[in-house]
Amino acid sequence: MKIELWSDFGCPFCYIGKKRFEGALNKFAHKDTVEVIYKAYQLNPNAPKVMVGAPNVNFAKGHGTTPEAATKKFEMFVEQAQTVGLKYDYVNIQLTNTFDAHRVAKWANEQDLEAKVTDRFMSAYFTEGKNLADVDTLVSLCVEAGLDEKGSREVIESNQYTDTVNAQIDEGRKAGVQGVPFFVLNNKYGVSGAQQEEYFSQVLDHLWKEAQELESIAGADDSHTCNDEGCSL
């Protein structure tokens, strides 16, 4: 079973949705059969590398609203995060560009560490007020997730994996991704948003049953078939 997850490190519902999905996955009896593939997405590709001013003012400018409305949004994000045990900090949050973080995460994928890096980046962004566009900060977070310090810095300070990130963003758009988080299940079903854990459990059960039905059909007697070598009776 394959689950592709498009998300952005700076998306509040992506972290929440990831936690809810993981909660369902951890309870799934056949979780060892599930492959989770992380795909890059950017909500604000024009975000700066250094935030100037208060978070609610920056959010308001980027979303065409007022600082007061932005603060109410923040409060709602904080409330939703609490349902999965997360403590979002919108007082110290750094609303900065996530592209470099996505690039180094793709390098982490080659070392089977993208899941750990993704979780570390999201935690740093939403709960610790870390700037994911800062080179030294990214390197430190990468090391904490198990990556090599020198290798991490080399990737971050270069343009490596730029094409990979852009390709995944384009792939998502072609697949109909208009918002994140977005889950593509077995190349067949799409699930948008930070759904409840119970919903993800139902989806996993459905996928498993569907896979078993296909396996049963495929395992039927293969007589009365033909291939390049002839026909069997």
C-alpha positions as CSV (number, residue, x, y, z in Angstrom):
1,M,0.0,0.0,0.0
2,K,1.4,3.4,-1.0
3,I,0.5,6.7,0.6
4,E,1.9,9.9,-1.0
5,L,1.7,13.0,1.2
6,W,2.0,16.5,-0.3
7,S,2.7,19.0,2.5
8,D,4.6,22.1,3.3
9,F,6.7,22.6,6.5
10,G,5.0,26.0,7.0
11,C,1.4,24.6,6.8
12,P,-0.3,24.4,10.2
13,F,-2.8,21.8,9.0
14,C,-0.1,19.6,7.5
15,Y,1.6,19.0,10.8
16,I,-1.8,18.3,12.4
17,G,-2.9,16.1,9.5
18,K,0.4,14.2,9.6
19,K,0.0,13.5,13.3
20,R,-3.6,12.3,12.8
21,F,-2.6,10.0,10.0
22,E,0.3,8.6,12.0
23,G,-2.0,7.9,14.9
24,A,-4.2,5.8,12.6
25,L,-1.2,4.2,11.0
26,N,0.3,3.1,14.3
27,K,-3.0,1.4,15.2
28,F,-3.3,-0.3,11.8
29,A,-2.7,-4.0,12.0
30,H,-0.9,-4.1,8.7
31,K,1.2,-0.9,9.0
32,D,4.3,-2.8,7.9
33,T,2.7,-3.0,4.4
34,V,2.3,0.8,4.1
35,E,4.9,2.9,2.4
36,V,4.6,6.6,3.1
37,I,6.2,8.9,0.5
38,Y,6.6,12.6,1.2
39,K,6.1,15.1,-1.6
40,A,7.1,18.8,-1.5
41,Y,4.6,21.7,-1.8
42,Q,5.0,25.4,-1.1
43,L,2.1,27.5,0.0
44,N,4.0,30.7,-0.2
45,P,7.0,30.4,-2.6
46,N,7.6,34.2,-2.3
47,A,8.0,34.1,1.5
48,P,11.2,35.9,2.7
49,K,14.2,34.2,4.3
50,V,14.0,36.6,7.2
51,M,10.7,37.8,8.7
52,V,10.4,41.4,9.6
53,G,7.7,42.5,12.0
54,A,5.1,40.6,14.0
55,P,3.8,37.2,12.7
56,N,0.2,38.4,12.6
57,V,1.1,41.4,10.5
58,N,3.1,39.2,8.1
59,F,0.3,36.7,7.8
60,A,-2.2,39.4,7.2
61,K,-0.2,40.9,4.3
62,G,0.2,37.5,2.7
63,H,-3.4,36.6,3.0
64,G,-5.1,39.9,2.3
65,T,-6.6,40.2,5.8
66,T,-6.1,42.2,9.0
67,P,-3.7,41.5,11.8
68,E,-6.7,41.1,14.1
69,A,-8.2,38.4,11.8
70,A,-4.8,36.8,11.5
71,T,-4.5,36.5,15.3
72,K,-7.9,34.8,15.4
73,K,-6.7,32.4,12.7
74,F,-3.6,31.7,14.9
75,E,-5.8,31.0,17.9
76,M,-7.8,28.5,15.8
77,F,-4.6,26.8,14.6
78,V,-3.4,26.5,18.2
79,E,-6.7,25.0,19.3
80,Q,-6.6,22.4,16.5
81,A,-3.0,21.5,17.2
82,Q,-3.8,20.8,20.9
83,T,-6.1,18.0,19.8
84,V,-3.1,16.0,18.7
85,G,-0.8,17.1,21.6
86,L,1.0,19.9,19.8
87,K,1.7,23.3,21.3
88,Y,1.9,25.8,18.4
89,D,3.7,29.0,19.3
90,Y,2.4,31.8,17.1
91,V,4.1,34.5,19.2
92,N,7.6,33.5,18.1
93,I,6.8,31.7,14.9
94,Q,9.1,32.7,11.9
95,L,6.9,32.8,8.7
96,T,9.8,32.3,6.3
97,N,10.5,30.5,3.1
98,T,10.6,26.7,3.2
99,F,12.2,25.9,-0.2
100,D,15.7,25.1,1.2
101,A,14.2,22.9,3.8
102,H,12.4,21.0,1.1
103,R,15.6,20.5,-0.9
104,V,17.6,19.1,2.0
105,A,14.6,16.9,2.9
106,K,14.9,15.3,-0.5
107,W,18.5,14.5,0.2
108,A,17.4,13.0,3.5
109,N,15.0,10.8,1.6
110,E,18.0,9.1,-0.1
111,Q,19.2,8.1,3.4
112,D,15.7,6.9,4.6
113,L,15.6,9.9,7.0
114,E,13.0,12.1,5.3
115,A,10.3,11.1,7.8
116,K,12.5,12.1,10.8
117,V,13.6,15.3,9.1
118,T,10.0,16.2,8.2
119,D,8.9,15.8,11.8
120,R,11.9,17.7,13.1
121,F,11.3,20.6,10.7
122,M,7.6,20.9,11.5
123,S,8.2,20.8,15.2
124,A,10.9,23.4,15.0
125,Y,8.8,25.7,12.8
126,F,5.5,25.6,14.8
127,T,6.6,24.9,18.4
128,E,10.1,26.4,18.7
129,G,10.1,29.5,16.6
130,K,12.9,28.3,14.4
131,N,13.7,29.9,11.0
132,L,13.7,27.2,8.4
133,A,15.3,29.5,5.9
134,D,18.4,30.0,8.0
135,V,21.3,27.8,7.0
136,D,22.8,27.2,10.4
137,T,19.4,26.5,11.9
138,L,18.6,24.0,9.1
139,V,22.0,22.3,9.5
140,S,21.5,21.9,13.2
141,L,18.0,20.4,12.7
142,C,19.3,18.0,10.1
143,V,22.0,16.8,12.5
144,E,19.4,16.2,15.2
145,A,17.4,14.1,12.7
146,G,20.5,11.9,12.0
147,L,22.0,13.5,8.9
148,D,25.7,14.3,8.4
149,E,26.5,17.9,9.3
150,K,28.9,18.5,6.4
151,G,26.7,16.9,3.9
152,S,23.6,18.9,5.1
153,R,25.4,22.2,4.8
154,E,26.7,21.4,1.3
155,V,23.2,20.6,0.1
156,I,21.6,23.7,1.8
157,E,24.3,26.1,0.5
158,S,23.9,24.8,-3.0
159,N,21.0,24.4,-5.5
160,Q,20.9,20.6,-5.2
161,Y,17.5,19.0,-5.4
162,T,15.9,22.1,-6.8
163,D,14.6,20.2,-9.8
164,T,13.3,17.4,-7.5
165,V,11.3,19.8,-5.4
166,N,9.9,21.7,-8.4
167,A,9.0,18.4,-10.1
168,Q,7.1,17.2,-7.0
169,I,5.2,20.5,-6.8
170,D,4.3,20.2,-10.4
171,E,3.3,16.6,-10.0
172,G,1.0,17.6,-7.2
173,R,-0.7,20.3,-9.2
174,K,-1.2,17.8,-12.1
175,A,-2.7,15.3,-9.7
176,G,-5.2,18.0,-8.6
177,V,-3.6,19.2,-5.4
178,Q,-4.9,22.7,-4.6
179,G,-4.3,22.7,-0.9
180,V,-2.3,20.7,1.6
181,P,-2.1,18.3,3.3
182,F,-3.1,16.1,0.4
183,F,-2.9,12.3,0.5
184,V,-2.9,10.1,-2.7
185,L,-3.7,6.5,-1.8
186,N,-2.4,3.7,-4.1
187,N,-2.5,6.1,-7.1
188,K,-6.3,5.8,-6.9
189,Y,-7.8,7.9,-4.2
190,G,-7.3,11.5,-3.0
191,V,-7.8,12.8,0.5
192,S,-7.6,16.5,1.2
193,G,-7.1,18.2,4.6
194,A,-6.3,17.2,8.2
195,Q,-9.0,14.6,8.5
196,Q,-9.7,13.0,11.9
197,E,-7.7,9.9,12.9
198,E,-10.9,7.8,12.7
199,Y,-11.3,8.7,9.1
200,F,-7.7,7.7,8.3
201,S,-8.3,4.4,10.0
202,Q,-11.3,3.7,7.9
203,V,-9.4,4.6,4.7
204,L,-6.5,2.3,5.6
205,D,-8.9,-0.6,6.4
206,H,-10.6,0.0,3.0
207,L,-7.4,0.0,1.1
208,W,-6.3,-3.2,2.9
209,K,-9.6,-5.0,2.1
210,E,-9.4,-3.8,-1.5
211,A,-5.9,-5.1,-1.8
212,Q,-6.8,-8.5,-0.5
213,E,-9.7,-8.8,-2.9
214,L,-7.4,-8.1,-5.8
215,E,-4.8,-10.6,-4.4
216,S,-7.5,-13.2,-4.2
217,I,-8.6,-12.6,-7.8
218,A,-5.0,-12.7,-8.9
219,G,-4.4,-15.9,-7.1
220,A,-7.1,-17.8,-9.0
221,D,-6.3,-20.8,-11.2
222,D,-4.4,-19.4,-14.2
223,S,-5.4,-22.1,-16.6
224,H,-7.2,-21.3,-19.8
225,T,-4.9,-18.4,-20.4
226,C,-2.5,-17.5,-23.2
227,N,0.9,-15.7,-23.2
228,D,3.8,-15.3,-25.5
229,E,4.8,-18.9,-25.0
230,G,1.4,-20.3,-25.8
231,C,-1.8,-21.3,-24.1
232,S,-2.4,-23.4,-21.0
233,L,-5.4,-25.7,-20.5
